[in-house]
């Protein structure tokens, strides 16, 4: 990962974990959200993992300037 993994609150639906992970990996946000949904529905522990990451992962002070271009 060339960009740090932090929550992106402005682009968040809930806590910004998927938006932050998409930014860190350089993938579209909808892909990460879809995979997270499959993890939540399939394995069942996606919700618990999301809550733990929401508590542990720091938040960006402001949305990164290149967020839209990286996650488009």
Backbone as a printed PyTorch tensor [residue, N CA C, xyz], in Angstrom:
tensor([[[  0.8480,  -1.1800,   0.0000],
         [  0.0000,   0.0000,   0.0000],
         [  0.8900,   1.2380,   0.0000]],

        [[  0.6820,   2.0850,  -0.9570],
         [  1.4600,   3.3150,  -0.9980],
         [  0.8020,   4.4390,  -0.2050]],

        [[ -0.4840,   4.3170,   0.0430],
         [ -1.1960,   5.3140,   0.8480],
         [ -1.5890,   4.6690,   2.1750]],

        [[ -1.5690,   5.4280,   3.2600],
         [ -1.9180,   4.8290,   4.5590],
         [ -3.4120,   4.4950,   4.6460]],

        [[ -3.7090,   3.4860,   5.4400],
         [ -5.0890,   3.0700,   5.6560],
         [ -5.6560,   3.8610,   6.8260]],

        [[ -6.5030,   4.8220,   6.5000],
         [ -7.2260,   5.6140,   7.4920],
         [ -8.6670,   5.7430,   7.0160]],

        [[ -9.5760,   5.9740,   7.9400],
         [-10.9850,   6.1380,   7.5710],
         [-11.1730,   7.4540,   6.8260]],

        [[-12.0090,   7.4210,   5.7880],
         [-12.3520,   8.6300,   5.0350],
         [-13.7940,   8.9570,   5.3790]],

        [[-13.9910,   9.8540,   6.3230],
         [-15.3270,  10.1270,   6.8580],
         [-16.2440,  10.8090,   5.8420]],

        [[-15.7030,  11.7000,   5.0160],
         [-16.5560,  12.4320,   4.0760],
         [-17.1870,  11.5010,   3.0380]],

        [[-16.4870,  10.4550,   2.6580],
         [-16.9920,   9.5070,   1.6710],
         [-17.6380,   8.2860,   2.3170]],

        [[-17.9200,   8.3600,   3.6030],
         [-18.4140,   7.2080,   4.3520],
         [-19.9140,   7.0070,   4.1860]],

        [[-20.3170,   5.7480,   4.2190],
         [-21.7280,   5.4200,   4.3370],
         [-22.0470,   5.2100,   5.8090]],

        [[-21.1160,   4.5320,   6.4950],
         [-21.3040,   4.2960,   7.9260],
         [-20.1230,   4.8930,   8.6870]],

        [[-18.9630,   4.2260,   8.6260],
         [-17.8150,   4.6740,   9.4080],
         [-16.6000,   5.0860,   8.5960]],

        [[-16.6270,   4.8580,   7.2890],
         [-15.5160,   5.2470,   6.4390],
         [-14.4450,   4.1870,   6.2570]],

        [[-14.6830,   2.9810,   6.7750],
         [-13.7000,   1.9100,   6.6600],
         [-13.5370,   1.4790,   5.2050]],

        [[-14.6050,   1.2240,   4.5040],
         [-14.5240,   0.7770,   3.1050],
         [-13.9190,   1.8670,   2.2230]],

        [[-14.2920,   3.1100,   2.4520],
         [-13.7340,   4.2160,   1.6730],
         [-12.2410,   4.3530,   1.9270]],

        [[-11.8280,   4.2110,   3.1670],
         [-10.4110,   4.2920,   3.4980],
         [ -9.6100,   3.1390,   2.9360]],

        [[-10.1780,   1.9380,   2.9780],
         [ -9.5000,   0.7650,   2.4320],
         [ -9.3990,   0.8700,   0.9140]],

        [[-10.4520,   1.3490,   0.2710],
         [-10.4140,   1.5330,  -1.1840],
         [ -9.3480,   2.5560,  -1.5680]],

        [[ -9.2350,   3.6220,  -0.8140],
         [ -8.2210,   4.6390,  -1.0900],
         [ -6.8150,   4.0730,  -0.8970]],

        [[ -6.6130,   3.3190,   0.1700],
         [ -5.2940,   2.7500,   0.4460],
         [ -4.8820,   1.7370,  -0.6150]],

        [[ -5.8460,   0.9510,  -1.1120],
         [ -5.5470,  -0.0660,  -2.1180],
         [ -5.5890,   0.4750,  -3.5400]],

        [[ -6.2070,   1.6400,  -3.7370],
         [ -6.3250,   2.2180,  -5.0730],
         [ -7.3790,   1.5410,  -5.9310]],

        [[ -8.4370,   1.0490,  -5.3020],
         [ -9.5280,   0.3920,  -6.0120],
         [-10.8120,   1.1990,  -5.8620]],

        [[-11.7900,   0.9530,  -6.7350],
         [-13.0720,   1.6520,  -6.5810],
         [-13.7440,   1.2910,  -5.2540]],

        [[-14.3930,   2.2570,  -4.6600],
         [-15.0420,   2.0480,  -3.3660],
         [-16.1460,   1.0120,  -3.4540]],

        [[-16.8770,   0.9730,  -4.5690],
         [-17.9800,   0.0270,  -4.6860],
         [-17.4790,  -1.4180,  -4.6620]],

        [[-16.2650,  -1.6620,  -5.1320],
         [-15.7110,  -3.0200,  -5.1090],
         [-15.4700,  -3.4510,  -3.6520]],

        [[-14.8650,  -2.5750,  -2.8740],
         [-14.5940,  -2.8960,  -1.4700],
         [-15.9000,  -3.0740,  -0.7040]],

        [[-16.8680,  -2.2070,  -0.9710],
         [-18.1650,  -2.3340,  -0.2780],
         [-18.8590,  -3.6380,  -0.6550]],

        [[-18.7700,  -4.0400,  -1.9120],
         [-19.3600,  -5.3040,  -2.3480],
         [-18.6850,  -6.5040,  -1.7050]],

        [[-17.3540,  -6.4730,  -1.6460],
         [-16.6260,  -7.5610,  -0.9920],
         [-16.9420,  -7.6140,   0.5010]],

        [[-17.0600,  -6.4430,   1.1150],
         [-17.3890,  -6.4030,   2.5430],
         [-18.7820,  -6.9730,   2.7890]],

        [[-19.7070,  -6.6720,   1.8960],
         [-21.0580,  -7.2190,   2.0250],
         [-21.0420,  -8.7390,   1.9070]],

        [[-20.2500,  -9.2640,   0.9670],
         [-20.1340, -10.7140,   0.8400],
         [-19.5090, -11.3250,   2.0970]],

        [[-18.5220, -10.6600,   2.6590],
         [-17.8960, -11.1280,   3.8910],
         [-18.9020, -11.1150,   5.0400]],

        [[-19.7150, -10.0780,   5.0780],
         [-20.7260,  -9.9570,   6.1290],
         [-21.8040, -11.0340,   5.9880]],

        [[-22.3000, -11.2150,   4.7800],
         [-23.3830, -12.1730,   4.5730],
         [-22.8880, -13.6110,   4.5450]],

        [[-21.7130, -13.8310,   3.9480],
         [-21.2070, -15.1960,   3.7920],
         [-20.5950, -15.7560,   5.0570]],

        [[-19.6000, -15.0790,   5.5780],
         [-18.8830, -15.6080,   6.7390],
         [-19.5260, -15.1750,   8.0530]],

        [[-20.2160, -14.0420,   8.0430],
         [-20.9220, -13.6030,   9.2360],
         [-20.1180, -12.7450,  10.1970]],

        [[-18.8020, -12.6780,  10.0390],
         [-18.0200, -11.8860,  10.9790],
         [-17.6090, -10.5380,  10.3980]],

        [[-18.1200, -10.1850,   9.2340],
         [-17.8030,  -8.8990,   8.6130],
         [-18.2730,  -7.7140,   9.4460]],

        [[-19.4160,  -7.8550,  10.0860],
         [-19.9410,  -6.7730,  10.9200],
         [-19.0810,  -6.5200,  12.1410]],

        [[-18.6640,  -7.5820,  12.7970],
         [-17.7960,  -7.4530,  13.9650],
         [-16.4410,  -6.8680,  13.5710]],

        [[-15.8840,  -7.3450,  12.4830],
         [-14.6040,  -6.8210,  11.9970],
         [-14.7170,  -5.3400,  11.6530]],

        [[-15.8240,  -4.9440,  11.0450],
         [-16.0430,  -3.5360,  10.6970],
         [-16.0700,  -2.6610,  11.9530]],

        [[-16.7640,  -3.1030,  12.9720],
         [-16.8610,  -2.3330,  14.2130],
         [-15.4910,  -2.2020,  14.8800]],

        [[-14.7280,  -3.2920,  14.8930],
         [-13.3840,  -3.2400,  15.4850],
         [-12.5050,  -2.2710,  14.7080]],

        [[-12.5320,  -2.3410,  13.3720],
         [-11.7330,  -1.4230,  12.5650],
         [-12.1980,   0.0160,  12.7460]],

        [[-13.4930,   0.2280,  12.9040],
         [-14.0400,   1.5660,  13.1160],
         [-13.4520,   2.1830,  14.3930]],

        [[-13.2640,   1.3660,  15.3950],
         [-12.7040,   1.8340,  16.6590],
         [-11.1950,   2.0360,  16.5690]],

        [[-10.4930,   1.1360,  15.8810],
         [ -9.0320,   1.1060,  15.8850],
         [ -8.3870,   2.0100,  14.8390]],

        [[ -8.9570,   2.0800,  13.6420],
         [ -8.3320,   2.8040,  12.5230],
         [ -8.5490,   4.3110,  12.6850]],

        [[ -7.4720,   5.0980,  12.5890],
         [ -7.6250,   6.5610,  12.7060],
         [ -8.3240,   7.1500,  11.4890]],

        [[ -8.8150,   8.3490,  11.6510],
         [ -9.5590,   9.0380,  10.5860],
         [ -8.6730,  10.1010,   9.9470]],

        [[ -8.8210,  10.2800,   8.6240],
         [ -8.1400,  11.3840,   7.9590],
         [ -8.7040,  12.6900,   8.5190]],

        [[ -7.8700,  13.7040,   8.7460],
         [ -8.3850,  14.9900,   9.2260],
         [ -9.2970,  15.6570,   8.1980]],

        [[ -9.0080,  15.4260,   6.9240],
         [ -9.8430,  15.9130,   5.8230],
         [ -9.7340,  14.8820,   4.7020]],

        [[-10.7000,  14.8930,   3.7930],
         [-10.6390,  13.9510,   2.6760],
         [ -9.3750,  14.2070,   1.8580]],

        [[ -8.6160,  13.1510,   1.5240],
         [ -7.4170,  13.3500,   0.7000],
         [ -7.7800,  14.0050,  -0.6370]],

        [[ -6.9240,  14.8820,  -1.1060],
         [ -7.2190,  15.6360,  -2.3260],
         [ -7.3920,  14.7460,  -3.5430]],

        [[ -6.6830,  13.6270,  -3.6040],
         [ -6.7770,  12.7500,  -4.7650],
         [ -7.7230,  11.5550,  -4.5420]],

        [[ -8.5710,  11.6390,  -3.5390],
         [ -9.4760,  10.5290,  -3.2290],
         [-10.3480,  10.1530,  -4.4250]],

        [[-10.9740,  11.1150,  -5.0330],
         [-11.8830,  10.8480,  -6.1570],
         [-11.1660,  10.2060,  -7.3310]],

        [[ -9.9650,  10.6640,  -7.6500],
         [ -9.2490,  10.1020,  -8.7960],
         [ -8.7200,   8.7040,  -8.5010]],

        [[ -8.3580,   8.4290,  -7.2600],
         [ -7.8340,   7.1170,  -6.9070],
         [ -8.9370,   6.0850,  -6.8340]],

        [[-10.0940,   6.4180,  -6.3370],
         [-11.1680,   5.4490,  -6.1280],
         [-12.2400,   5.4780,  -7.2150]],

        [[-11.9960,   6.1460,  -8.2870],
         [-13.0020,   6.2390,  -9.3720],
         [-13.1080,   4.9790, -10.1700]]])
